[in-house]
Amino acid sequence: MRLLLATDHYPPFIGGAHRQTQLLARDMASRGHEVTVATPWHGGLPVREESDGVVVHRVRQLRTAVPALVRDPSQRHQPPFPDPVTVRSLRRIIRDTRPEVVHVHGWLASSVTVALIGQHIPLLVSAREYNYFCATRTMLHKGLPCSGPSPRKCLSCASDYYGVPKGVVTAASVAACRPRNRAPPAASTCISGTGG
């Protein structure tokens, strides 16, 4: 089977989602599947590499075209909206690898869903946090469980969390993508971060 795993972060960066995707990719490759990973591009890392039978493509975002917009050259974060540069790269990867299943988590999902328009490829979405519905990804409002999204509340939380300019863009982007994110994928999974 040909698989495309799309993730907001991937090693060499360390974190639960990073490692889980790497372990899944390696395991599927060891079982004879053709595995491709798509993840945001990071300064100092190759755009394409192969390791343990897994091909990793690092895709750029629109803001990487303007160096003045990059504050941290070592790690990029995918925006919470369909990034046109990312979508174009994902379409090329999909065309070249012809995946039979796409598995995605994180804000990269917004670009993946657009890249898959017109394709008949099953999409598996993993929910690792509340990023599809909450601009801060926590579903907390002033330190307490949030009762659900609303424009004023989301703008306030996102602005407090990211600062006003980035907060407004993030809250508006998450709200705009919410209807598309509610479209049913072929399957979805929820991954607990509690361990055990």
N, CA, C and O of each residue as an XYZ file, in Angstrom:
784
protein
N       0.845     -1.182      0.000
C       0.000      0.000      0.000
C       0.887      1.241      0.000
O       1.951      1.254      0.619
N       0.442      2.277     -0.697
C       1.168      3.554     -0.724
C       0.484      4.513      0.256
O      -0.708      4.797      0.138
N       1.258      5.003      1.221
C       0.731      5.853      2.287
C       1.412      7.211      2.280
O       2.618      7.311      2.056
N       0.633      8.250      2.527
C       1.178      9.597      2.744
C       0.791     10.022      4.148
O      -0.393     10.115      4.472
N       1.789     10.281      4.981
C       1.577     10.788      6.332
C       1.926     12.267      6.317
O       3.053     12.632      5.980
N       0.985     13.118      6.674
C       1.221     14.567      6.691
C       1.136     15.046      8.136
O       0.149     14.793      8.825
N       2.166     15.732      8.582
C       2.265     16.112      9.988
C       2.894     17.493     10.133
O       3.767     17.867      9.350
N       2.453     18.244     11.130
C       2.994     19.586     11.360
C       4.473     19.561     11.740
O       5.201     20.508     11.440
N       4.923     18.500     12.391
C       6.324     18.406     12.824
C       6.805     16.968     12.672
O       6.029     16.017     12.761
N       8.092     16.841     12.442
C       8.698     15.526     12.255
C      10.151     15.608     12.711
O      10.753     16.679     12.624
N      10.741     14.496     13.201
C      12.133     14.553     13.608
C      13.026     15.135     12.503
O      12.760     14.934     11.318
N      14.069     15.846     12.890
C      14.798     15.731     14.135
C      14.194     16.480     15.320
O      14.763     16.427     16.410
N      13.081     17.165     15.159
C      12.457     17.851     16.279
C      11.805     16.818     17.188
O      11.298     15.801     16.715
N      11.818     17.075     18.475
C      11.376     16.097     19.460
C      10.018     16.507     20.026
O       9.804     17.663     20.390
N       9.127     15.558     20.091
C       7.803     15.755     20.670
C       6.979     14.507     20.420
O       7.363     13.654     19.621
N       5.856     14.398     21.095
C       5.017     13.213     20.986
C       4.514     12.967     19.582
O       4.626     11.853     19.072
N       3.951     14.006     18.935
C       3.424     13.851     17.579
C       4.551     13.556     16.595
O       4.388     12.756     15.674
N       5.684     14.203     16.794
C       6.840     14.005     15.920
C       7.255     12.527     15.932
O       7.399     11.880     14.895
N       7.437     12.036     17.148
C       7.929     10.665     17.331
C       6.877      9.643     16.900
O       7.217      8.629     16.290
N       5.605      9.898     17.209
C       4.549      8.957     16.847
C       4.466      8.791     15.332
O       4.298      7.677     14.836
N       4.584      9.890     14.603
C       4.538      9.815     13.148
C       5.745      9.063     12.609
O       5.617      8.254     11.690
N       6.915      9.325     13.175
C       8.119      8.625     12.733
C       8.012      7.120     12.994
O       8.363      6.316     12.131
N       7.534      6.740     14.172
C       7.393      5.321     14.494
C       6.379      4.648     13.571
O       6.609      3.532     13.104
N       5.267      5.317     13.307
C       4.254      4.781     12.404
C       4.833      4.607     10.995
O       4.640      3.570     10.361
N       5.543      5.628     10.516
C       6.135      5.574      9.175
C       7.135      4.430      9.069
O       7.092      3.659      8.110
N       8.033      4.310     10.043
C       9.038      3.251     10.017
C       8.392      1.867     10.071
O       8.792      0.960      9.341
N       7.388      1.709     10.942
C       6.733      0.419     11.086
C       6.019      0.016      9.795
O       6.119     -1.130      9.357
N       5.307      0.954      9.196
C       4.589      0.651      7.954
C       5.579      0.318      6.831
O       5.325     -0.578      6.027
N       6.704      1.038      6.776
C       7.728      0.747      5.757
C       8.337     -0.627      5.987
O       8.599     -1.358      5.032
N       8.567     -0.986      7.258
C       9.156     -2.306      7.551
C       8.216     -3.441      7.175
O       8.653     -4.579      6.999
N       6.928     -3.139      7.051
C       5.941     -4.149      6.648
C       5.760     -4.193      5.127
O       4.901     -4.914      4.620
N       6.569     -3.422      4.410
C       6.550     -3.478      2.952
C       5.719     -2.413      2.262
O       5.573     -2.441      1.040
N       5.172     -1.473      3.024
C       4.378     -0.406      2.418
C       5.297      0.716      1.924
O       6.387      0.917      2.461
N       4.847      1.442      0.899
C       5.578      2.615      0.412
C       5.090      3.814      1.223
O       3.930      4.209      1.114
N       5.966      4.386      2.028
C       5.576      5.446      2.955
C       6.276      6.749      2.599
O       7.496      6.804      2.447
N       5.466      7.796      2.471
C       5.964      9.143      2.248
C       5.459     10.020      3.386
O       4.310      9.891      3.809
N       6.308     10.904      3.878
C       5.928     11.867      4.915
C       6.019     13.263      4.315
O       6.994     13.587      3.637
N       5.009     14.087      4.560
C       5.043     15.512      4.198
C       4.988     16.307      5.499
O       4.127     16.070      6.346
N       5.903     17.238      5.646
C       5.996     18.041      6.859
C       6.545     19.415      6.483
O       7.187     19.538      5.440
N       6.317     20.453      7.292
C       6.845     21.773      6.943
C       8.366     21.794      6.823
O       9.080     21.086      7.534
N       8.833     22.628      5.901
C      10.254     22.827      5.668
C      10.875     23.567      6.852
O      10.240     24.423      7.469
N      12.122     23.224      7.157
C      12.879     23.867      8.228
C      14.255     24.227      7.705
O      14.869     23.456      6.967
N      14.735     25.388      8.085
C      16.067     25.812      7.679
C      17.126     24.810      8.107
O      17.085     24.298      9.226
N      18.071     24.529      7.226
C      19.171     23.633      7.538
C      18.877     22.162      7.290
O      19.777     21.331      7.412
N      17.639     21.820      6.945
C      17.292     20.432      6.669
C      17.016     20.260      5.182
O      16.567     21.198      4.523
N      17.280     19.069      4.647
C      17.032     18.857      3.213
C      15.541     18.913      2.886
O      14.700     18.583      3.722
N      15.229     19.327      1.682
C      13.835     19.386      1.224
C      13.284     17.973      1.057
O      12.098     17.728      1.277
N      14.162     17.045      0.666
C      13.766     15.642      0.501
C      14.882     14.769      1.045
O      16.061     15.006      0.779
N      14.495     13.753      1.811
C      15.471     12.780      2.284
C      14.794     11.430      2.462
O      13.569     11.335      2.537
N      15.606     10.399      2.526
C      15.087      9.054      2.756
C      15.817      8.455      3.930
O      17.044      8.521      4.012
N      15.056      7.863      4.849
C      15.638      7.250      6.032
C      14.762      6.076      6.455
O      13.542      6.215      6.552
N      15.362      4.946      6.700
C      14.642      3.751      7.155
C      13.491      3.380      6.231
O      12.440      2.930      6.687
N      13.694      3.572      4.917
C      12.663      3.208      3.953
C      11.528      4.203      3.819
O      10.547      3.933      3.127
N      11.648      5.368      4.480
C      10.608      6.404      4.458
C      11.153      7.619      3.723
O      12.243      8.100      4.032
N      10.396      8.114      2.753
C      10.783      9.333      2.035
C      10.099     10.513      2.720
O       8.878     10.525      2.878
N      10.892     11.504      3.123
C      10.373     12.683      3.817
C      10.495     13.889      2.891
O      11.581     14.204      2.403
N       9.368     14.559      2.656
C       9.329     15.801      1.882
C       9.027     16.938      2.852
O       8.058     16.875      3.609
N       9.854     17.969      2.827
C       9.599     19.151      3.658
C       9.069     20.245      2.739
O       9.762     20.708      1.834
N       7.813     20.650      2.993
C       7.125     21.597      2.114
C       7.201     23.013      2.687
O       7.116     23.216      3.898
N       7.361     23.964      1.806
C       7.458     25.371      2.216
C       6.075     25.968      2.438
O       5.059     25.429      1.999
N       6.074     27.097      3.133
C       4.872     27.896      3.316
C       5.078     29.234      2.626
O       6.207     29.620      2.324
N       3.996     29.931      2.383
C       4.056     31.236      1.722
C       5.009     32.176      2.440
O       5.780     32.887      1.795
N       4.964     32.189      3.757
C       5.800     33.144      4.498
C       7.285     32.844      4.399
O       8.098     33.728      4.671
N       7.676     31.622      4.019
C       9.108     31.343      3.878
C       9.683     32.001      2.636
O      10.902     32.070      2.476
N       8.812     32.488      1.751
C       9.286     33.200      0.557
C       9.769     34.612      0.905
O      10.478     35.238      0.117
N       9.385     35.113      2.088
C       9.787     36.453      2.539
C      10.590     36.280      3.828
O       9.999     36.142      4.898
N      11.918     36.285      3.752
C      12.743     36.029      4.932
C      12.437     36.949      6.121
O      12.614     36.535      7.267
N      11.988     38.172      5.881
C      11.696     39.098      6.981
C      10.543     38.603      7.853
O      10.420     39.028      9.001
N       9.694     37.711      7.327
C       8.561     37.195      8.096
C       8.935     35.990      8.960
O       8.101     35.494      9.717
N      10.165     35.519      8.856
C      10.603     34.340      9.594
C      11.361     34.790     10.836
O      12.459     35.340     10.742
N      10.763     34.549     12.006
C      11.418     34.928     13.257
C      12.383     33.857     13.754
O      13.457     34.176     14.263
N      12.007     32.592     13.610
C      12.837     31.488     14.085
C      13.286     30.673     12.875
O      12.491     29.915     12.319
N      14.548     30.813     12.457
C      14.993     30.114     11.245
C      15.110     28.603     11.419
O      15.244     27.889     10.425
N      15.065     28.095     12.650
C      15.282     26.675     12.862
C      14.010     25.837     12.761
O      14.095     24.651     12.442
N      12.839     26.407     13.020
C      11.623     25.611     12.959
C      10.474     26.445     12.416
O      10.296     27.602     12.798
N       9.704     25.851     11.528
C       8.546     26.514     10.930
C       7.277     25.916     11.511
O       7.253     24.756     11.920
N       6.246     26.704     11.542
C       4.941     26.235     11.994
C       3.955     26.433     10.860
O       3.912     27.499     10.246
N       3.170     25.417     10.584
C       2.191     25.477      9.518
C       1.064     26.425      9.919
O       0.608     26.372     11.061
N       0.598     27.294      9.013
C      -0.521     28.174      9.355
C      -1.826     27.379      9.420
O      -1.925     26.300      8.838
N      -2.829     27.911     10.128
C      -4.095     27.196     10.293
C      -5.064     27.389      9.133
O      -6.274     27.249      9.307
N      -4.548     27.706      7.966
C      -5.373     27.895      6.771
C      -4.654     27.242      5.595
O      -3.459     26.960      5.687
N      -5.362     26.996      4.487
C      -4.697     26.395      3.333
C      -3.654     27.348      2.750
O      -3.998     28.371      2.159
N      -2.402     27.010      2.918
C      -1.302     27.823      2.422
C      -1.087     27.486      0.947
O      -0.856     26.320      0.626
N      -1.154     28.465      0.036
C      -1.066     28.150     -1.391
C       0.254     27.507     -1.811
O       0.268     26.662     -2.705
N       1.348     27.892     -1.187
C       2.645     27.287     -1.522
C       2.673     25.832     -1.046
O       3.157     24.952     -1.758
N       2.160     25.587      0.143
C       2.096     24.229      0.679
C       1.172     23.363     -0.160
O       1.513     22.226     -0.482
N       0.000     23.890     -0.518
C      -0.968     23.131     -1.320
C      -0.335     22.701     -2.645
O      -0.487     21.553     -3.063
N       0.370     23.616     -3.300
C       1.015     23.287     -4.574
C       2.030     22.151     -4.396
O       2.083     21.227     -5.207
N       2.828     22.227     -3.338
C       3.818     21.171     -3.074
C       3.135     19.839     -2.759
O       3.564     18.788     -3.234
N       2.075     19.891     -1.961
C       1.358     18.661     -1.617
C       0.737     18.025     -2.854
O       0.752     16.802     -2.991
N       0.191     18.835     -3.755
C      -0.386     18.286     -4.986
C       0.677     17.570     -5.817
O       0.409     16.523     -6.407
N       1.885     18.138     -5.864
C       2.978     17.501     -6.600
C       3.349     16.171     -5.941
O       3.547     15.169     -6.627
N       3.442     16.165     -4.612
C       3.775     14.936     -3.886
C       2.702     13.875     -4.122
O       3.018     12.710     -4.359
N       1.440     14.280     -4.057
C       0.327     13.345     -4.286
C       0.368     12.801     -5.710
O       0.160     11.608     -5.928
N       0.634     13.670     -6.673
C       0.727     13.233     -8.072
C       1.870     12.240     -8.263
O       1.714     11.231     -8.951
N       3.023     12.531     -7.650
C       4.203     11.683     -7.849
C       4.135     10.357     -7.088
O       4.618      9.339     -7.584
N       3.541     10.355     -5.890
C       3.548      9.145     -5.059
C       2.258      8.337     -5.164
O       2.242      7.161     -4.802
N       1.178      8.944     -5.652
C      -0.116      8.275     -5.826
C      -0.540      7.497     -4.582
O      -0.748      6.286     -4.659
N      -0.672      8.175     -3.431
C      -1.017      7.445     -2.202
C      -2.418      6.838     -2.288
O      -3.320      7.382     -2.926
N      -2.564      5.703     -1.629
C      -3.870      5.058     -1.541
C      -4.626      5.521     -0.301
O      -5.850      5.409     -0.237
N      -3.897      6.041      0.681
C      -4.469      6.595      1.911
C      -3.592      7.766      2.340
O      -2.367      7.710      2.238
N      -4.239      8.829      2.822
C      -3.523      9.964      3.399
C      -3.926     10.070      4.864
O      -5.112     10.076      5.194
N      -2.928     10.152      5.735
C      -3.156     10.292      7.178
C      -2.566     11.637      7.595
O      -1.393     11.902      7.330
N      -3.359     12.488      8.243
C      -2.903     13.839      8.582
C      -3.283     14.189     10.014
O      -4.283     13.712     10.550
N      -2.463     15.029     10.610
C      -2.851     15.682     11.866
C      -2.181     17.038     11.939
O      -1.142     17.275     11.324
N      -2.797     17.919     12.703
C      -2.272     19.265     12.869
C      -2.844     20.230     11.846
O      -3.730     19.877     11.068
N      -2.328     21.451     11.857
C      -2.835     22.489     10.965
C      -2.469     22.230      9.510
O      -3.029     22.870      8.620
N      -1.557     21.321      9.246
C      -1.264     20.942      7.874
C      -2.512     20.353      7.208
O      -2.606     20.332      5.981
N      -3.464     19.879      8.005
C      -4.707     19.304      7.472
C      -5.455     20.292      6.578
O      -6.073     19.878      5.596
N      -5.413     21.577      6.893
C      -6.110     22.573      6.068
C      -5.558     22.584      4.651
O      -6.324     22.687      3.692
N      -4.255     22.480      4.504
C      -3.645     22.443      3.168
C      -3.854     21.091      2.497
O      -4.056     21.022      1.285
N      -3.808     20.021      3.278
C      -3.999     18.680      2.716
C      -5.401     18.530      2.139
O      -5.557     17.992      1.043
N      -6.433     18.997      2.857
C      -7.801     18.833      2.356
C      -7.989     19.572      1.030
O      -8.710     19.091      0.156
N      -7.353     20.729      0.871
C      -7.451     21.459     -0.395
C      -6.656     20.727     -1.486
O      -7.110     20.629     -2.626
N      -5.479     20.218     -1.136
C      -4.667     19.489     -2.120
C      -5.370     18.228     -2.613
O      -5.102     17.771     -3.725
N      -6.251     17.668     -1.817
C      -6.958     16.437     -2.183
C      -8.240     16.684     -2.977
O      -8.890     15.730     -3.403
N      -8.614     17.949     -3.182
C      -9.835     18.231     -3.941
C      -9.718     17.610     -5.336
O      -8.720     17.793     -6.033
N     -10.754     16.879     -5.720
C     -10.764     16.216     -7.025
C     -10.115     14.840     -7.021
O     -10.194     14.112     -8.010
N      -9.483     14.483     -5.926
C      -8.866     13.164     -5.791
C      -9.862     12.238     -5.095
O     -10.737     12.700     -4.363
N      -9.731     10.979     -5.317
C     -10.577     10.000     -4.629
C      -9.680      9.146     -3.733
O      -9.561      7.932     -3.899
N      -9.054      9.839     -2.774
C      -8.119      9.193     -1.867
C      -8.683      9.296     -0.459
O      -8.974     10.402     -0.003
N      -8.849      8.182      0.243
C      -9.357      8.237      1.612
C      -8.435      9.062      2.509
O      -7.211      8.991      2.396
N      -9.039      9.840      3.395
C      -8.305     10.695      4.322
C      -8.585     10.239      5.745
O      -9.741     10.138      6.157
N      -7.530      9.966      6.491
C      -7.615      9.632      7.915
C      -7.098     10.841      8.683
O      -5.972     11.282      8.457
N      -7.906     11.377      9.583
C      -7.528     12.552     10.374
C      -7.332     12.119     11.819
O      -8.213     11.493     12.407
N      -6.178     12.450     12.394
C      -5.918     12.200     13.811
C      -6.062     13.507     14.573
O      -5.486     14.527     14.196
N      -6.831     13.463     15.640
C      -6.996     14.633     16.505
C      -6.089     14.451     17.714
O      -6.358     13.622     18.583
N      -5.031     15.218     17.764
C      -4.097     15.152     18.891
C      -4.359     16.262     19.889
O      -3.914     16.197     21.035
N      -5.080     17.276     19.454
C      -5.402     18.434     20.283
C      -6.649     19.066     19.684
O      -7.289     18.457     18.826
N      -7.006     20.252     20.105
C      -8.235     20.897     19.636
C      -7.984     21.887     18.504
O      -8.767     22.817     18.310
N      -6.901     21.696     17.757
C      -6.494     22.687     16.764
C      -7.497     22.880     15.629
O      -7.447     23.909     14.955
N      -8.398     21.940     15.392
C      -9.369     22.104     14.315
C     -10.521     23.033     14.725
O     -11.305     23.462     13.879
N     -10.619     23.341     16.023
C     -11.731     24.148     16.519
C     -11.297     25.309     17.402
O     -12.077     26.233     17.632
N     -10.061     25.276     17.902
C      -9.596     26.267     18.874
C      -8.270     26.861     18.398
O      -7.325     26.128     18.108
N      -8.207     28.183     18.319
C      -7.002     28.866     17.825
C      -5.794     28.647     18.725
O      -4.663     28.675     18.241
N      -6.003     28.430     20.021
C      -4.881     28.177     20.928
C      -4.630     26.680     21.118
O      -3.675     26.286     21.787
N      -5.481     25.859     20.532
C      -5.380     24.403     20.553
C      -5.687     23.780     21.906
O      -5.478     22.578     22.070
N      -6.172     24.539     22.883
C      -6.332     24.037     24.244
C      -7.778     23.884     24.707
O      -8.042     23.137     25.650
N      -8.714     24.574     24.066
C     -10.114     24.636     24.505
C     -10.220     25.118     25.955
O     -11.061     24.656     26.726
N      -9.338     26.061     26.298
C      -9.409     26.737     27.596
C      -9.693     28.212     27.345
O      -9.161     28.810     26.410
N     -10.535     28.787     28.189
C     -10.838     30.213     28.119
C     -10.601     30.796     29.506
O     -11.305     30.471     30.462
N      -9.604     31.657     29.596
C      -9.199     32.258     30.867
C      -8.895     31.187     31.922
O      -9.244     31.327     33.094
N      -8.232     30.111     31.469
C      -7.793     29.056     32.368
C      -8.841     28.019     32.724
O      -8.544     27.085     33.468
N     -10.051     28.154     32.219
C     -11.125     27.202     32.508
C     -11.584     26.525     31.219
O     -11.355     27.053     30.131
N     -12.229     25.362     31.330
C     -12.727     24.709     30.105
C     -13.644     25.640     29.311
O     -14.537     26.277     29.869
N     -13.409     25.706     28.015
C     -14.178     26.591     27.135
C     -15.533     25.956     26.824
O     -15.629     24.742     26.648
N     -16.565     26.773     26.759
C     -17.913     26.283     26.444
C     -18.113     26.118     24.942
O     -19.156     25.625     24.513
N     -17.145     26.519     24.145
C     -17.245     26.392     22.694
C     -16.852     27.687     22.021
O     -16.830     28.745     22.650
N     -16.541     27.600     20.740
C     -16.054     28.778     20.029
C     -17.129     29.839     19.821
O     -18.298     29.530     19.588
N     -16.706     31.088     19.910
C     -17.514     32.240     19.518
C     -16.536     33.323     19.080
O     -15.434     33.407     19.623
N     -16.912     34.151     18.112
C     -15.947     35.105     17.544
C     -15.241     35.979     18.588
O     -14.013     36.066     18.580
N     -15.972     36.607     19.459
C     -15.365     37.528     20.432
C     -14.440     36.782     21.393
O     -13.328     37.229     21.672
N     -14.908     35.650     21.891
C     -14.117     34.870     22.840
C     -12.840     34.343     22.169
O     -11.759     34.413     22.755
N     -12.960     33.822     20.957
C     -11.795     33.270     20.248
C     -10.772     34.356     19.920
O      -9.569     34.136     20.056
N     -11.244     35.524     19.489
C     -10.326     36.629     19.208
C      -9.577     37.050     20.464
O      -8.377     37.320     20.416
N     -10.283     37.107     21.584
C      -9.665     37.494     22.849
C      -8.597     36.479     23.261
O      -7.470     36.855     23.584
N      -8.951     35.202     23.250
C      -7.998     34.156     23.651
C      -6.773     34.130     22.738
O      -5.635     34.106     23.206
N      -7.023     34.134     21.432
C      -5.917     34.050     20.475
C      -5.005     35.267     20.574
O      -3.785     35.137     20.470
N      -5.586     36.448     20.773
C      -4.770     37.661     20.895
C      -3.932     37.639     22.162
O      -2.780     38.074     22.151
N      -4.502     37.135     23.264
C      -3.733     37.000     24.500
C      -2.596     35.989     24.327
O      -1.503     36.188     24.857
N      -2.845     34.933     23.604
C      -1.894     33.835     23.458
C      -0.765     34.166     22.490
O       0.404     33.920     22.788
N      -1.117     34.731     21.311
C      -0.132     34.964     20.252
C       0.283     36.428     20.093
O       1.286     36.714     19.440
N      -0.472     37.353     20.680
C      -0.328     38.766     20.364
C      -1.425     39.121     19.372
O      -1.949     38.244     18.685
N      -1.775     40.404     19.293
C      -2.949     40.803     18.521
C      -2.865     40.466     17.029
O      -3.781     39.813     16.527
N      -1.827     40.868     16.290
C      -1.855     40.591     14.841
C      -1.966     39.098     14.523
O      -2.835     38.686     13.755
N      -1.087     38.297     15.115
C      -1.100     36.863     14.842
C      -2.368     36.222     15.413
O      -2.918     35.299     14.812
N      -2.826     36.697     16.551
C      -4.034     36.156     17.167
C      -5.266     36.356     16.305
O      -6.086     35.448     16.170
N      -5.404     37.544     15.719
C      -6.557     37.830     14.848
C      -6.529     36.918     13.623
O      -7.550     36.333     13.263
N      -5.362     36.795     12.979
C      -5.238     35.943     11.798
C      -5.520     34.483     12.160
O      -6.231     33.791     11.432
N      -4.968     34.017     13.273
C      -5.144     32.621     13.681
C      -6.606     32.325     14.005
O      -7.153     31.329     13.532
N      -7.239     33.175     14.805
C      -8.644     32.948     15.157
C      -9.538     32.980     13.928
O     -10.424     32.138     13.781
N      -9.314     33.938     13.050
C     -10.121     34.040     11.824
C      -9.892     32.830     10.918
O     -10.838     32.322     10.315
N      -8.654     32.369     10.819
C      -8.335     31.218      9.967
C      -8.969     29.934     10.489
O      -9.538     29.163      9.717
N      -8.872     29.703     11.793
C      -9.478     28.503     12.376
C     -10.989     28.541     12.189
O     -11.596     27.525     11.850
N     -11.607     29.711     12.408
C     -13.057     29.836     12.220
C     -13.454     29.595     10.767
O     -14.453     28.927     10.497
N     -12.678     30.135      9.832
C     -12.997     29.975      8.405
C     -12.848     28.528      7.956
O     -13.583     28.074      7.079
N     -11.902     27.795      8.547
C     -11.672     26.399      8.148
C     -12.582     25.425      8.891
O     -12.665     24.256      8.515
N     -13.259     25.881      9.930
C     -14.100     24.991     10.735
C     -15.129     24.215      9.913
O     -15.264     23.010     10.127
N     -15.867     24.840      8.981
C     -16.844     24.046      8.213
C     -16.201     22.938      7.384
O     -16.754     21.842      7.292
N     -15.046     23.205      6.782
C     -14.361     22.185      5.999
C     -13.844     21.083      6.908
O     -13.844     19.911      6.532
N     -13.403     21.457      8.106
C     -12.890     20.455      9.032
C     -14.000     19.556      9.563
O     -13.726     18.457     10.045
N     -15.251     20.008      9.481
C     -16.368     19.172      9.914
C     -16.786     18.179      8.837
O     -17.546     17.251      9.111
N     -16.291     18.370      7.602
C     -16.611     17.416      6.541
C     -16.044     16.062      6.943
O     -14.893     15.973      7.370
N     -16.837     15.013      6.810
C     -16.378     13.724      7.329
C     -15.216     13.146      6.536
O     -15.325     12.964      5.324
N     -14.099     12.852      7.210
C     -13.009     12.130      6.545
C     -13.416     10.664      6.414
O     -14.460     10.262      6.929
N     -12.621      9.885      5.747
C     -12.895      8.452      5.650
C     -12.866      7.818      7.036
O     -13.611      6.879      7.316
N     -11.993      8.343      7.904
C     -11.898      7.850      9.270
C     -11.191      8.910     10.117
O     -10.498      9.780      9.590
N     -11.373      8.825     11.419
C     -10.660      9.731     12.310
C     -10.247      8.964     13.558
O     -10.875      7.980     13.949
N      -9.170      9.448     14.170
C      -8.681      8.841     15.411
C      -8.408      9.946     16.401
O      -8.096     11.073     16.015
N      -8.522      9.632     17.660
C      -8.151     10.554     18.727
C      -7.040      9.901     19.504
O      -7.150      8.746     19.917
N      -5.982     10.631     19.701
C      -4.818     10.091     20.381
C      -4.684     10.764     21.725
O      -4.601     11.990     21.792
N      -4.662     10.005     22.786
C      -4.573     10.552     24.122
C      -3.146     10.956     24.415
O      -2.209     10.236     24.071
N      -2.975     12.102     25.047
C      -1.656     12.547     25.455
C      -1.370     12.225     26.908
O      -0.386     12.710     27.466
N      -2.218     11.410     27.532
C      -2.075     11.149     28.956
C      -1.091     10.033     29.271
O      -0.684      9.859     30.419
N      -0.712      9.277     28.245
C       0.237      8.187     28.491
C      -0.424      7.036     29.219
O      -1.647      6.986     29.348
N       0.399      6.110     29.694
C      -0.157      5.035     30.498
C      -0.099      3.742     29.898
O      -0.544      2.762     30.496
